[in-house]
Amino acid sequence: MSIVDGLRDRGIGFKVLTGALSAVDTTSADGRLFFQIIAAMAEFERSLIKDRTKAGLEAAKAQGRTGGRPTVITDDLLTVAKARKAKGESVSAIAKALGVSRATLYRHLSDQEQL
């Protein structure tokens, strides 16, 4: 249910007062038709944008590109973190020394290698 439908159910109309769409008045049959056509076109455009975005992301992925923020953990840092943990150092201390968050350290370890 849209906002306009909810308003209409309560006896409230929607009327555009100025601009290119000033003919829209949902209290009349013509205005409701025009408003519904515009709403359908907007929904269609949104769907097209969604499909194009998805296709673009898939094409980028096929070319080996990924989005998102680059990782700060390298294999060397992860090795250092594991070695320090094996010596009994706390995760907080390791994260502080390496300049990363605790969550970042945990995220880069597999389930078998939890710190």
C-alpha positions as protocol buffer text, in pm:
chain_id: "A"
residue {
  index: 1
  type: MET
  ca { x: 0 y: 0 z: 0 }
}
residue {
  index: 2
  type: SER
  ca { x: 139 y: 339 z: -96 }
}
residue {
  index: 3
  type: ILE
  ca { x: 123 y: 658 z: 103 }
}
residue {
  index: 4
  type: VAL
  ca { x: -131 y: 802 z: -140 }
}
residue {
  index: 5
  type: ASP
  ca { x: -352 y: 492 z: -103 }
}
residue {
  index: 6
  type: GLY
  ca { x: -340 y: 527 z: 273 }
}
residue {
  index: 7
  type: LEU
  ca { x: -435 y: 892 z: 249 }
}
residue {
  index: 8
  type: ARG
  ca { x: -721 y: 815 z: 8 }
}
residue {
  index: 9
  type: ASP
  ca { x: -857 y: 551 z: 248 }
}
residue {
  index: 10
  type: ARG
  ca { x: -875 y: 824 z: 512 }
}
residue {
  index: 11
  type: GLY
  ca { x: -1052 y: 1062 z: 273 }
}
residue {
  index: 12
  type: ILE
  ca { x: -745 y: 1274 z: 198 }
}
residue {
  index: 13
  type: GLY
  ca { x: -660 y: 1372 z: -161 }
}
residue {
  index: 14
  type: PHE
  ca { x: -327 y: 1456 z: -321 }
}
residue {
  index: 15
  type: LYS
  ca { x: -304 y: 1752 z: -557 }
}
residue {
  index: 16
  type: VAL
  ca { x: 6 y: 1895 z: -725 }
}
residue {
  index: 17
  type: LEU
  ca { x: -21 y: 2273 z: -714 }
}
residue {
  index: 18
  type: THR
  ca { x: 267 y: 2386 z: -936 }
}
residue {
  index: 19
  type: GLY
  ca { x: 506 y: 2255 z: -1195 }
}
residue {
  index: 20
  type: ALA
  ca { x: 476 y: 2020 z: -1488 }
}
residue {
  index: 21
  type: LEU
  ca { x: 255 y: 1778 z: -1297 }
}
residue {
  index: 22
  type: SER
  ca { x: 6 y: 2037 z: -1175 }
}
residue {
  index: 23
  type: ALA
  ca { x: -275 y: 1840 z: -1346 }
}
residue {
  index: 24
  type: VAL
  ca { x: -240 y: 1560 z: -1093 }
}
residue {
  index: 25
  type: ASP
  ca { x: -534 y: 1560 z: -851 }
}
residue {
  index: 26
  type: THR
  ca { x: -605 y: 1220 z: -695 }
}
residue {
  index: 27
  type: THR
  ca { x: -954 y: 1327 z: -595 }
}
residue {
  index: 28
  type: SER
  ca { x: -1061 y: 1295 z: -961 }
}
residue {
  index: 29
  type: ALA
  ca { x: -1059 y: 988 z: -1184 }
}
residue {
  index: 30
  type: ASP
  ca { x: -829 y: 1156 z: -1440 }
}
residue {
  index: 31
  type: GLY
  ca { x: -582 y: 1257 z: -1172 }
}
residue {
  index: 32
  type: ARG
  ca { x: -575 y: 907 z: -1019 }
}
residue {
  index: 33
  type: LEU
  ca { x: -512 y: 752 z: -1363 }
}
residue {
  index: 34
  type: PHE
  ca { x: -233 y: 998 z: -1440 }
}
residue {
  index: 35
  type: PHE
  ca { x: -76 y: 945 z: -1097 }
}
residue {
  index: 36
  type: GLN
  ca { x: -89 y: 567 z: -1135 }
}
residue {
  index: 37
  type: ILE
  ca { x: 73 y: 585 z: -1480 }
}
residue {
  index: 38
  type: ILE
  ca { x: 355 y: 800 z: -1343 }
}
residue {
  index: 39
  type: ALA
  ca { x: 397 y: 565 z: -1045 }
}
residue {
  index: 40
  type: ALA
  ca { x: 413 y: 263 z: -1278 }
}
residue {
  index: 41
  type: MET
  ca { x: 674 y: 434 z: -1494 }
}
residue {
  index: 42
  type: ALA
  ca { x: 881 y: 517 z: -1185 }
}
residue {
  index: 43
  type: GLU
  ca { x: 861 y: 156 z: -1067 }
}
residue {
  index: 44
  type: PHE
  ca { x: 964 y: 35 z: -1413 }
}
residue {
  index: 45
  type: GLU
  ca { x: 1262 y: 274 z: -1418 }
}
residue {
  index: 46
  type: ARG
  ca { x: 1368 y: 158 z: -1072 }
}
residue {
  index: 47
  type: SER
  ca { x: 1356 y: -202 z: -1191 }
}
residue {
  index: 48
  type: LEU
  ca { x: 1569 y: -116 z: -1495 }
}
residue {
  index: 49
  type: ILE
  ca { x: 1828 y: 58 z: -1277 }
}
residue {
  index: 50
  type: LYS
  ca { x: 1838 y: -245 z: -1045 }
}
residue {
  index: 51
  type: ASP
  ca { x: 1888 y: -486 z: -1338 }
}
residue {
  index: 52
  type: ARG
  ca { x: 2158 y: -268 z: -1496 }
}
residue {
  index: 53
  type: THR
  ca { x: 2343 y: -235 z: -1167 }
}
residue {
  index: 54
  type: LYS
  ca { x: 2333 y: -612 z: -1114 }
}
residue {
  index: 55
  type: ALA
  ca { x: 2459 y: -673 z: -1469 }
}
residue {
  index: 56
  type: GLY
  ca { x: 2740 y: -422 z: -1420 }
}
residue {
  index: 57
  type: LEU
  ca { x: 2851 y: -584 z: -1094 }
}
residue {
  index: 58
  type: GLU
  ca { x: 2847 y: -929 z: -1256 }
}
residue {
  index: 59
  type: ALA
  ca { x: 3052 y: -800 z: -1552 }
}
residue {
  index: 60
  type: ALA
  ca { x: 3305 y: -642 z: -1317 }
}
residue {
  index: 61
  type: LYS
  ca { x: 3328 y: -963 z: -1117 }
}
residue {
  index: 62
  type: ALA
  ca { x: 3385 y: -1163 z: -1438 }
}
residue {
  index: 63
  type: GLN
  ca { x: 3677 y: -929 z: -1515 }
}
residue {
  index: 64
  type: GLY
  ca { x: 3825 y: -994 z: -1174 }
}
residue {
  index: 65
  type: ARG
  ca { x: 3728 y: -663 z: -1015 }
}
residue {
  index: 66
  type: THR
  ca { x: 3555 y: -653 z: -681 }
}
residue {
  index: 67
  type: GLY
  ca { x: 3404 y: -367 z: -492 }
}
residue {
  index: 68
  type: GLY
  ca { x: 3436 y: -268 z: -133 }
}
residue {
  index: 69
  type: ARG
  ca { x: 3709 y: -147 z: 89 }
}
residue {
  index: 70
  type: PRO
  ca { x: 4053 y: -303 z: 42 }
}
residue {
  index: 71
  type: THR
  ca { x: 4170 y: -536 z: 317 }
}
residue {
  index: 72
  type: VAL
  ca { x: 4438 y: -418 z: 559 }
}
residue {
  index: 73
  type: ILE
  ca { x: 4546 y: -768 z: 659 }
}
residue {
  index: 74
  type: THR
  ca { x: 4822 y: -924 z: 453 }
}
residue {
  index: 75
  type: ASP
  ca { x: 4946 y: -1280 z: 482 }
}
residue {
  index: 76
  type: ASP
  ca { x: 5255 y: -1149 z: 665 }
}
residue {
  index: 77
  type: LEU
  ca { x: 5045 y: -962 z: 923 }
}
residue {
  index: 78
  type: LEU
  ca { x: 4828 y: -1268 z: 974 }
}
residue {
  index: 79
  type: THR
  ca { x: 5135 y: -1485 z: 1029 }
}
residue {
  index: 80
  type: VAL
  ca { x: 5269 y: -1235 z: 1282 }
}
residue {
  index: 81
  type: ALA
  ca { x: 4933 y: -1229 z: 1460 }
}
residue {
  index: 82
  type: LYS
  ca { x: 4924 y: -1610 z: 1486 }
}
residue {
  index: 83
  type: ALA
  ca { x: 5280 y: -1621 z: 1617 }
}
residue {
  index: 84
  type: ARG
  ca { x: 5212 y: -1357 z: 1880 }
}
residue {
  index: 85
  type: LYS
  ca { x: 4897 y: -1536 z: 1991 }
}
residue {
  index: 86
  type: ALA
  ca { x: 5088 y: -1862 z: 2019 }
}
residue {
  index: 87
  type: LYS
  ca { x: 5320 y: -1684 z: 2262 }
}
residue {
  index: 88
  type: GLY
  ca { x: 5019 y: -1597 z: 2477 }
}
residue {
  index: 89
  type: GLU
  ca { x: 4964 y: -1234 z: 2380 }
}
residue {
  index: 90
  type: SER
  ca { x: 4605 y: -1108 z: 2394 }
}
residue {
  index: 91
  type: VAL
  ca { x: 4406 y: -1039 z: 2079 }
}
residue {
  index: 92
  type: SER
  ca { x: 4358 y: -676 z: 2187 }
}
residue {
  index: 93
  type: ALA
  ca { x: 4733 y: -627 z: 2225 }
}
residue {
  index: 94
  type: ILE
  ca { x: 4806 y: -793 z: 1891 }
}
residue {
  index: 95
  type: ALA
  ca { x: 4544 y: -582 z: 1713 }
}
residue {
  index: 96
  type: LYS
  ca { x: 4679 y: -262 z: 1869 }
}
residue {
  index: 97
  type: ALA
  ca { x: 5039 y: -351 z: 1776 }
}
residue {
  index: 98
  type: LEU
  ca { x: 4943 y: -430 z: 1416 }
}
residue {
  index: 99
  type: GLY
  ca { x: 4718 y: -127 z: 1379 }
}
residue {
  index: 100
  type: VAL
  ca { x: 4398 y: -320 z: 1307 }
}
residue {
  index: 101
  type: SER
  ca { x: 4082 y: -397 z: 1500 }
}
residue {
  index: 102
  type: ARG
  ca { x: 4016 y: -719 z: 1685 }
}
residue {
  index: 103
  type: ALA
  ca { x: 3722 y: -785 z: 1453 }
}
residue {
  index: 104
  type: THR
  ca { x: 3955 y: -760 z: 1154 }
}
residue {
  index: 105
  type: LEU
  ca { x: 4185 y: -1024 z: 1301 }
}
residue {
  index: 106
  type: TYR
  ca { x: 3898 y: -1260 z: 1374 }
}
residue {
  index: 107
  type: ARG
  ca { x: 3747 y: -1205 z: 1028 }
}
residue {
  index: 108
  type: HIS
  ca { x: 4065 y: -1315 z: 851 }
}
residue {
  index: 109
  type: LEU
  ca { x: 4099 y: -1644 z: 1029 }
}
residue {
  index: 110
  type: SER
  ca { x: 3923 y: -1964 z: 933 }
}
residue {
  index: 111
  type: ASP
  ca { x: 3711 y: -2145 z: 1192 }
}
residue {
  index: 112
  type: GLN
  ca { x: 3994 y: -2391 z: 1266 }
}
residue {
  index: 113
  type: GLU
  ca { x: 4250 y: -2115 z: 1326 }
}
residue {
  index: 114
  type: GLN
  ca { x: 4058 y: -1893 z: 1568 }
}
residue {
  index: 115
  type: LEU
  ca { x: 4282 y: -1684 z: 1790 }
}
